[in-house]
Amino acid sequence: MIFCSFAIEFIPEPAAEKLFNEVIQIMKKFRNFCLLVLSVLLFQSSFSQVIQPVKWKVEKQQISEKEYELVFTAAIEDKWHLYAQWLPEGNFSLPTRFEFDSLSDVKLVDTVLELSKVHEEFEEIAGAISRFFEHEAVFKQKIEITGSSPYIKGLIDFMACDDAQCIKLDEEFEFTFAMASANIQPIKDVPDQKAAGSLWAIIIEAILWGFAALLTPCVFPMVPMTVSFFMKGSENKAKGKLMATTYGLSIVLLYTLPIAVMIGITYFLGGESIAIDVFNWLSTHWLPNVIFFLVFMVFAASFFGAFEIVLPSSWVNKADSKVDKGGLAGAFFMALTLVLVSFSCTGPIVSSVIVKSTQGAIWEPIVTMLAFSIAFALPFTLFAFFPGWLNKMPKSGGWLNSVKVVLGFIEVALGFKFLSVADQTYHWGILDREVYLAIWIVTFTLLGLYLLGKLKFSHDSDMPYLSVPRLAFAMVVFTFVVYMIPGMFGAPLKALSGYLPPQSTLDFDMTKAIRNSGPNSVVVSEIGVKQPDQSLCEKPKYGDFLHLPHGLKGYFDYDQALACAKAVNKPIFIDFTGHGCVNCREMEARVWADPDVLKRLEENYIVVALYVDDKTKLPESEWVTSAYDGKLKKSIGKKYADLQISRFNINAQPYYCLLDTKGELLIQPRAYNLDINAFIDFLDKGLAEFKKRQ
C-alpha cells in the first residue's frame, strides 16, 4: 500500500493507473500460483494414494524392420483434465513431460507428438489460458533401432486438475524388444517340438490308472449297482443305450470339466504367460511339491487302512436322491453318485495324474484327465450297455483290499518324486540318489513281502494259501528290487532315469563305466579315475551345485560359454534342462551316454546346461528384464526360462540348440527324441555348418 501511495503521489495519473493495474495482475498471478501449489501439496498429502484420475497404457507398434512407434494413452476421469506438453506464457500449471532416462541401441526420431484434441480456454485456477486434454489423450514417439539389444526406460511427469484441486503424479514406463542380438538369434514360427511320445506316455499311464481305479474297493462294488439301475429300462433298448451313453459321458465330464475350467480361467484372465507361470510354479516350487508329497503320504496311509477319506455324506445322499428321477437326468446323477462315492479311492490317483501332467504344456492336464476318465468310465458304460456281463465278473472279496494296499505302496514311491524335485531345485541335499533308491528298495521289498502274505494289515482277509497271480506279482516286484540295488553303487539304471535324482548326486560310486570311443578307451569314475581331457576356459559359474552327466565338463551360464566358444573357436551346445524334467534325465541316460554322442560333445562343442527351474537367486547386477513379458528375472531358472521363451518361442525341455561363436543358430534345434543315430546326425550337421562359416 505504501508503494501504491507513492506511485499516486509522484507519478502522472494515467501512468500510475497503468502501473497499479499491472501490479494487481502480478499479485493475482502470484496468488493463483500459491493457491495452485498449495492445492497440489494438500491434495497429494491426503488423497494421492487413493485417487488416480489418469491411468496410462503404453505399447509399441512396429512400422518397419528398424522403426517403432511408442504409444502412450492416458484415460482421464470425468471432470478432470490433463495438461498438454506446451502451455501459453504466464500459465503456472505443470505441463506433461516425457523423460527418456535410459536408452540402449535406440534413437529418438523427432519429439513426442500429441494426437488427441487439445482444448484451449481460460482457467481460473491457473490464472491464464490453458491447453489440456479431456477424457483421453494419445501421444506417440517414433524411434529407430540402432543395435542388437534395444531398451527404453523413462518417466511421464504430469499434473491433472478438476474444478477444485490439482494433483501432480508420474508414471514409469519401460520397453524391451525381442530383437535378434549378438547373443542368440530368435527363431520365428518354431512349433512346440516336445515329442509326441512323451505326451503319449502320460496318456497311456493315465489310461492304466483309469482301469486300475476300477479294481479298488470303493469302485468295484458300484458295478452291480450300475447294472441294476440300467436293467430297469431294458425293455426299451434304444432308450437304454441312450441312457448308458449319457452315463458314460457324464463320468468323463465330471472328471474333465473342473480341471478344464480352472485352466481356462487362468489362461483367459492372465494370458498364456500367466498360465505357464502357474504350472511352472506348481511343478518346480518347493511349496506345492512338498504339499503333493504330504498328500500322497496321507492317501497312502488311508490305503493301508489307517483311516478312511470320504466326501461329506450329504453330498452323496443329495446326488443319490435324484437318481430315481429316471431319464437322462437320472443317468447323470447316477454318474455323479459314482464319482462322489469312489472319491476315497480315485482321489489320490486323480491327483497323481494331474500333478504329473502339469510338468508339461498347459493343456496336458486336460488331455490326461480326459484319458483317465474315459478309461474309468468305459467299463461302467459297457456294463450299462450289456448288463448280462455281470454274471461273468469275479465276486467282491478280500482281493479288493489287496489291490488297495498295493496302490498304497505305489503312492509312497511316487510321492517321494515330488519331494525329490523340491530337493534338487533348491539344493537342500536331503534326497540324493542313494537315499532315494534306498527308500524305493525298502518300499518295494515290503510290497513283495505283502504279496507273499508275510505282512498283513487290519482290513486284510486271512490268506490260507498263496495264489499263483500273487506269486507272479511278487516275483515281478522282487525282480525290480534286485534291479535297483546296483544303483546304490553307481549303476545308471536307465529304465528309471526319469524318476531318480541325477547320477551326480551319488556320494559313493564304486563302478567304472567304460566308454569305448574307438581305439582310445576312457575310464570314467566319480572317485578320481582319469576323466576325459576336456579343457575349459575358466571355472564354471554355479559349478559347485550344478553338474553335467557322464563326467562332461561345461558351463551353466550362457555368457561364460559364449566367451569360451569365441576363445577356442568351437560351436556351442545349449541344453535347456531342469531339475524336475523327467525327459531330460531320460535323454541323458539313453542318448548322451552313448560313446559316440559323448565323444562329439567332448571334442567338438562347448557344452552349456541352462537350468530353467533352478531357484538360486542371482546378484542384482545379473538380473534381466524379460523381452517376453517385461518382468524382472532374479533367479537362474527364471533368467534362462525367459531366454528360451523370448529367443526360441518355446518352453519345453529338453531343448537342444547349436550356435556359432556369434550366438547364431547353426541348424534347427532338437527336442526330446531317444533316437541315438538321429542325435549323432544332429551334432554332425551342426559341426559341418560351423566349419562352413569359418
Secondary structure, DSSP 8 states (H G I E B T S, - for coil): -HHHHHHHHHS-HHHHHHHHHHHHHHHHHHHHHHHHHHHHHHHHHHHTTT--SEEEEEEEEE-SSSEEEEEEEEEE-TT-EEE-SS--TT--S---EEEEEEEESEEEEEEEEE-S--EEEEETTTTEEEEEEESEEEEEEEEEE-SSS-EEEEEEEEEEE-SS-EEEEEEEEEEE-----SS----TT------HHHHHHHHHHHHHHHHHHTTSTTTTTHHHHHHHHHHTTTTSHHHHHHHHHHHHHHHHHHHHHHHHHHHHHHHHHHHHHHHHHHHHHHHH-HHHHHHHHHHHHHHHHHHTTS------HHHHHHHHHTGGG-HHHHHHHHHHHHHHHTHHHHHHHHHHHHHHHTTS-TTHHHHHHHHHHHHHHHHHHHHHH-GGGGGGS---SHHHHHHHHHHHHHHHHHHHHHHHHHHHHHT--SS-HHHHHHHHHHHHHHHHHHHTTSS--TT----SS--HHHHHHHHHHHHHHHHHGGGGGT---GGGTTTS--GGG-S-----EEEEETTEEEEE-TTS--------SS--TTTTT---GGG---BS-HHHHHHHHHHHT--EEEEEE-TT-HHHHHHIIIIITSHHHHHHHHHH-EEEEEETT---B--GGG-EE-TTT--EE-BHHHHHHHHHHHHHS---SSEEEEE-TTS-BSS--EES---HHHHHHHHHHHHHHHHHT-
